[in-house]
Amino acid sequence: QVQLVESGGGLVQPGGSLRLSCVYSGTIFTDYYMGWFRQAPGKERESVAAVSRSGGSTYYADSVKGRFTISRDNAKHTVLLQMNSLKPEDTAVYYCNGIPWWGSTQGLYDWGRGTQVTVSP
């Protein structure tokens, strides 16, 4: 019922910035959080950031705290992830999805295709 489309990834040098966008269609469960996740080859999917329904509460993984900022615009059906001071360790495919609580990697909807982020000199 819900379709997720991620965009904005690319190849950047260490210290660079990227802005990821997630546009969703259909009716989401607005009582739950929206989050960003990432998965590198051969590794498990990990939580990166999450934002509450109103945007008033945000959560970040320790590895990205102070560098990434998550936000949302419910009227535009969009969730954003601003990524600054990028490191090679940030290289992964990034996904968005709804989650029942912070820290959960169990998406509420079907996963989208994701967007590739590569950080390399």
Secondary structure, DSSP 4 states (H G I P E B T S, - for coil): --EEEEE--EEE-TT--EEEEEEEES---TTSEEEEEEE-TTS--EEEEEE-TTS--EEE-TTTTTTEEEEEEGGGTEEEEEE-S--GGG-EEEEEEEESSTT----SS-----EEEEE--
